[in-house]
């Protein structure tokens, strides 16, 4: 009997397990209650949104162009307008997709540039362009070193170092490679590398010059096409060339022509003002030339002033004036 009781006690859950079971039941009940409350709240929100949607539909205003005089809708006209807008909607969708794709490509390119710039800094270079030049020189040097692998003791090891150097040119790798060759080979490859570097720089400068020249020619052609009358004037062409050389990439033909036109208007006003002044002077000179003693009326004096009566004196003065 005691054994049966002990067995029953062993099979019964412990106090901790019972407490945990009660807590789990309470937690389950709380979860169910919370779910019910969330469902009720979701239902209320949905009903509110549906009501707002119906209210918006009721308040939708139809343009007057689609209404008859009695206020009824011109259904056919409204349908035609809707049909005409469908292609625009599809086109807008295509534009939006193109815009999103362009943004993705731009972001990928920006990320790639950032990674390449970070790689350049990591390898000890100041810019991606500087790293690109170093990679080309390192690749040429590695190929030149390979010609003398028969002189080293461990060709496979050196070949691996050369492959790594061509991808990540660092001073430490170059020093390890040079330690494997004799002095004559190292000097030869060093001079060869400098020649390659100088040639690459010259090619870059020539390409940059060609690009700038093509851009300048295109710019001048467009300017001549936009302002053909101005470019017929030699003085303007010379002034344009000097201004273009001075301003460079910051030069704007439209702004330049606007300043020239303002200057022309100023000189035009000054010239007209001077012409008007000269014309007035000529008129005054002609007026003076027409004046002569014969054209002036002279009243002969037949008696002395004291012999005049006041009335006669006033009359004589008025005639003289």
C-alpha positions as CSV (number, residue, x, y, z in Angstrom):
1,X,0.0,0.0,0.0
2,X,2.8,2.3,0.9
3,X,4.5,1.5,-2.3
4,X,1.3,2.3,-4.3
5,X,1.0,5.6,-2.5
6,X,4.7,6.4,-3.1
7,X,4.3,5.5,-6.8
8,X,1.3,7.7,-7.0
9,X,3.2,10.5,-5.4
10,X,6.1,10.0,-7.8
11,X,3.8,10.2,-10.8
12,X,2.0,13.3,-9.6
13,X,3.4,16.7,-10.8
14,X,5.6,18.6,-8.5
15,X,4.6,21.9,-6.9
16,X,6.7,23.9,-9.3
17,X,5.2,22.1,-12.3
18,X,1.7,22.8,-11.0
19,X,2.4,26.5,-10.6
20,X,3.9,26.7,-14.0
21,X,0.9,24.9,-15.5
22,X,-1.4,27.4,-13.8
23,X,0.7,30.3,-15.1
24,X,0.6,28.8,-18.6
25,X,-3.2,28.5,-18.5
26,X,-3.5,32.2,-17.4
27,X,-1.2,33.3,-20.1
28,X,-3.3,31.3,-22.7
29,X,-6.5,32.9,-21.4
30,X,-4.9,36.4,-21.6
31,X,-3.7,35.7,-25.1
32,X,-7.1,34.6,-26.3
33,X,-8.7,37.7,-24.7
34,X,-6.2,40.0,-26.4
35,X,-6.8,38.3,-29.7
36,X,-10.5,38.8,-29.3
37,X,-10.0,42.5,-28.5
38,X,-7.7,42.9,-31.5
39,X,-10.2,41.3,-33.8
40,X,-12.9,43.6,-32.5
41,X,-10.7,46.7,-32.9
42,X,-9.7,45.6,-36.5
43,X,-13.4,45.1,-37.3
44,X,-14.2,48.6,-36.0
45,X,-11.4,50.1,-38.0
46,X,-12.5,48.4,-41.2
47,X,-16.0,49.6,-40.7
48,X,-14.7,53.1,-40.2
49,X,-12.6,53.0,-43.3
50,X,-15.5,51.6,-45.3
51,X,-17.7,54.4,-44.0
52,X,-15.0,57.0,-45.0
53,X,-14.7,55.4,-48.4
54,X,-18.4,55.5,-49.0
55,X,-18.4,59.1,-47.8
56,X,-15.7,60.0,-50.3
57,X,-17.6,58.3,-53.1
58,X,-20.7,60.3,-52.2
59,X,-18.7,63.5,-52.1
60,X,-17.0,62.9,-55.5
61,X,-17.5,65.9,-57.8
62,X,-18.0,65.4,-61.5
63,X,-16.6,68.2,-63.7
64,X,-19.2,70.4,-65.4
65,X,-18.0,69.4,-68.8
66,X,-19.5,65.9,-68.2
67,X,-22.8,67.1,-66.9
68,X,-26.0,67.9,-68.8
69,X,-28.0,71.0,-68.1
70,X,-30.4,69.0,-65.9
71,X,-27.4,67.7,-63.8
72,X,-27.3,64.2,-65.2
73,X,-24.0,62.7,-66.2
74,X,-22.8,62.5,-69.8
75,X,-21.9,58.9,-69.6
76,X,-20.5,58.5,-73.1
77,X,-18.3,61.5,-72.8
78,X,-17.1,60.3,-69.4
79,X,-16.3,56.9,-70.8
80,X,-14.4,58.4,-73.8
81,X,-12.3,60.5,-71.4
82,X,-11.6,57.5,-69.3
83,X,-10.5,55.5,-72.3
84,X,-8.2,58.3,-73.5
85,X,-6.5,58.3,-70.1
86,X,-5.8,54.6,-70.1
87,X,-2.7,54.8,-72.4
88,X,-1.4,57.6,-70.2
89,X,-1.8,55.5,-67.1
90,X,0.1,52.6,-68.7
91,X,2.8,55.0,-69.9
92,X,3.0,56.4,-66.4
93,X,3.4,52.9,-65.1
94,X,6.3,52.3,-67.6
95,X,7.9,55.6,-66.6
96,X,7.7,54.6,-63.0
97,X,9.3,51.2,-63.6
98,X,12.1,52.9,-65.7
99,X,12.6,55.4,-62.9
100,X,12.9,52.6,-60.3
101,X,15.3,50.6,-62.5
102,X,17.4,53.7,-63.1
103,X,17.6,54.4,-59.4
104,X,18.7,50.8,-58.8
105,X,21.4,51.0,-61.4
106,X,22.6,54.3,-60.1
107,X,22.7,52.9,-56.6
108,X,24.6,49.9,-57.8
109,X,27.1,52.1,-59.6
110,X,27.5,54.3,-56.6
111,X,28.1,51.3,-54.4
112,X,30.6,49.9,-56.9
113,X,32.5,53.2,-57.0
114,X,32.5,53.3,-53.2
115,X,33.9,49.7,-53.0
116,X,36.6,50.5,-55.6
117,X,37.5,53.7,-53.7
118,X,37.7,51.8,-50.5
119,X,39.9,49.1,-52.1
120,X,42.2,51.9,-53.4
121,X,42.6,53.4,-49.9
122,X,43.2,49.9,-48.5
123,X,46.1,49.3,-50.9
124,X,47.6,52.7,-50.2
125,X,46.4,54.7,-53.2
126,X,44.7,58.1,-53.1
127,X,42.1,57.4,-55.8
128,X,40.6,54.8,-58.0
129,X,42.3,56.3,-61.0
130,X,45.7,56.0,-59.3
131,X,44.9,52.3,-58.5
132,X,43.9,51.6,-62.1
133,X,47.2,52.9,-63.3
134,X,49.1,50.9,-60.7
135,X,47.2,47.7,-61.7
136,X,48.2,48.1,-65.3
137,X,51.8,48.7,-64.5
138,X,51.9,45.8,-62.0
139,X,50.3,43.5,-64.6
140,X,53.0,44.5,-67.1
141,X,55.7,44.0,-64.6
142,X,54.4,40.6,-63.6
143,X,54.4,39.4,-67.2
144,X,58.0,40.7,-67.6
145,X,59.1,38.9,-64.4
146,X,57.6,35.6,-65.7
147,X,60.2,35.6,-68.6
148,X,62.9,35.0,-65.9
149,X,61.2,32.4,-63.8
150,X,63.8,29.9,-64.9
151,X,66.4,31.7,-62.8
152,X,64.6,31.3,-59.5
153,X,64.7,28.3,-57.1
154,X,60.9,28.0,-56.6
155,X,59.1,29.0,-59.9
156,X,55.6,28.0,-58.7
157,X,55.9,30.0,-55.6
158,X,57.1,33.1,-57.5
159,X,54.4,32.6,-60.1
160,X,51.8,32.7,-57.4
161,X,53.3,35.9,-55.9
162,X,53.2,37.5,-59.4
163,X,49.6,36.6,-59.9
164,X,48.7,38.1,-56.5
165,X,50.8,41.2,-57.2
166,X,49.0,41.8,-60.6
167,X,45.7,41.9,-58.7
168,X,46.8,43.8,-55.5
169,X,50.0,45.7,-56.1
170,X,51.7,46.5,-52.8
171,X,55.2,47.4,-51.9
172,X,55.5,44.4,-49.6
173,X,54.6,42.0,-52.4
174,X,56.9,43.6,-54.8
175,X,59.8,43.4,-52.3
176,X,59.1,39.6,-51.8
177,X,59.1,39.1,-55.6
178,X,62.4,41.1,-56.1
179,X,64.1,39.0,-53.4
180,X,63.6,35.9,-55.6
181,X,65.4,37.4,-58.6
182,X,69.0,38.7,-59.1
183,X,69.8,42.4,-59.2
184,X,70.0,42.6,-63.0
185,X,66.5,41.2,-63.5
186,X,65.1,43.6,-60.8
187,X,66.7,46.6,-62.4
188,X,65.5,45.6,-65.9
189,X,61.9,45.1,-64.7
190,X,62.0,48.3,-62.7
191,X,63.0,50.3,-65.8
192,X,60.5,48.5,-67.9
193,X,57.7,49.3,-65.3
194,X,58.6,53.0,-65.4
195,X,58.5,53.0,-69.2
196,X,55.0,51.4,-69.1
197,X,53.8,53.9,-66.5
198,X,55.0,56.9,-68.6
199,X,53.4,55.5,-71.7
200,X,50.1,55.0,-69.9
201,X,50.2,58.5,-68.6
202,X,50.9,59.9,-72.0
203,X,48.0,57.9,-73.5
204,X,45.7,59.1,-70.7
205,X,46.7,62.7,-71.4
206,X,46.2,62.3,-75.1
207,X,42.8,60.7,-74.6
208,X,41.8,63.5,-72.1
209,X,42.9,66.1,-74.6
210,X,41.0,64.5,-77.4
211,X,37.9,64.3,-75.2
212,X,38.2,68.0,-74.3
213,X,38.8,69.0,-77.9
214,X,35.7,67.1,-79.0
215,X,33.6,68.6,-76.3
216,X,34.9,72.1,-77.2
217,X,34.1,71.6,-80.9
218,X,30.6,70.4,-80.1
219,X,30.1,73.4,-77.8
220,X,31.3,75.9,-80.4
221,X,29.2,74.3,-83.2
222,X,26.1,74.5,-81.0
223,X,26.8,78.1,-80.1
224,X,27.2,79.0,-83.8
225,X,24.0,77.2,-84.6
226,X,22.1,79.1,-81.8
227,X,23.5,82.6,-82.6
228,X,24.5,82.6,-86.3
229,X,24.2,86.3,-86.8
230,X,26.6,87.2,-84.0
231,X,29.3,84.8,-85.3
232,X,29.3,86.6,-88.6
233,X,30.9,89.5,-86.9
234,X,34.7,89.0,-86.7
235,X,35.1,91.1,-83.5
236,X,32.5,89.0,-81.8
237,X,34.3,85.8,-82.8
238,X,37.6,87.0,-81.4
239,X,35.9,88.2,-78.1
240,X,34.1,84.8,-77.9
241,X,37.3,82.9,-78.3
242,X,39.1,84.9,-75.6
243,X,36.2,84.5,-73.2
244,X,35.9,80.8,-73.8
245,X,39.7,80.3,-73.1
246,X,39.3,82.3,-69.9
247,X,36.2,80.7,-68.5
248,X,36.6,77.2,-69.7
249,X,34.0,74.7,-68.5
250,X,32.1,77.6,-66.8
251,X,31.5,79.4,-70.0
252,X,27.9,79.9,-71.1
253,X,27.3,81.2,-74.6
254,X,23.7,82.4,-73.9
255,X,24.9,84.5,-70.9
256,X,27.8,85.8,-73.0
257,X,25.5,86.9,-75.8
258,X,23.1,88.4,-73.4
259,X,25.9,90.7,-72.0
260,X,26.9,91.6,-75.5
261,X,23.3,92.5,-76.4
262,X,23.0,94.6,-73.3
263,X,26.2,96.4,-74.2
264,X,25.0,97.0,-77.7
265,X,21.7,98.5,-76.4
266,X,23.8,100.8,-74.1
267,X,25.9,102.0,-77.0
268,X,22.8,102.4,-79.2
269,X,21.2,104.7,-76.6
270,X,24.4,106.7,-76.2
271,X,24.7,107.1,-80.0
272,X,21.1,108.2,-80.4
273,X,21.4,110.7,-77.5
274,X,24.5,112.1,-79.2
275,X,22.8,112.3,-82.5
276,X,19.8,114.1,-81.0
277,X,22.2,116.6,-79.3
278,X,24.0,117.2,-82.6
279,X,20.7,117.7,-84.4
280,X,19.5,120.3,-81.8
281,X,22.9,122.1,-82.2
282,X,22.4,122.2,-86.0
283,X,18.9,123.6,-85.6
284,X,20.2,126.3,-83.3
285,X,23.0,127.2,-85.7
286,X,20.5,127.4,-88.6
287,X,18.3,129.7,-86.5
288,X,21.2,132.0,-85.8
289,X,22.1,132.1,-89.4
290,X,18.6,133.2,-90.4
291,X,18.9,136.2,-88.0
292,X,20.2,139.3,-89.8
293,X,19.9,143.1,-89.5
294,X,17.5,143.1,-92.4
295,X,15.1,140.7,-90.8
296,X,15.0,142.7,-87.6
297,X,12.5,145.6,-87.5
298,X,14.2,148.8,-86.6
299,X,12.0,151.8,-85.6
300,X,13.6,155.1,-86.6
301,X,13.9,157.6,-83.7
302,X,12.6,161.0,-84.8
303,X,12.5,162.7,-81.5
304,X,14.1,162.7,-78.1
305,X,13.0,160.5,-75.3
306,X,11.9,163.4,-73.1
307,X,9.6,164.5,-75.9
308,X,7.5,161.3,-75.7
309,X,4.4,161.1,-73.6
310,X,4.2,158.1,-71.3
311,X,1.8,156.4,-73.6
312,X,4.0,156.9,-76.6
313,X,7.1,155.8,-74.8
314,X,5.4,152.5,-73.7
315,X,4.2,151.9,-77.2
316,X,7.7,152.5,-78.7
317,X,9.3,150.1,-76.2
318,X,6.7,147.4,-76.9
319,X,7.4,147.7,-80.6
320,X,11.2,147.3,-80.0
321,X,10.7,144.2,-77.9
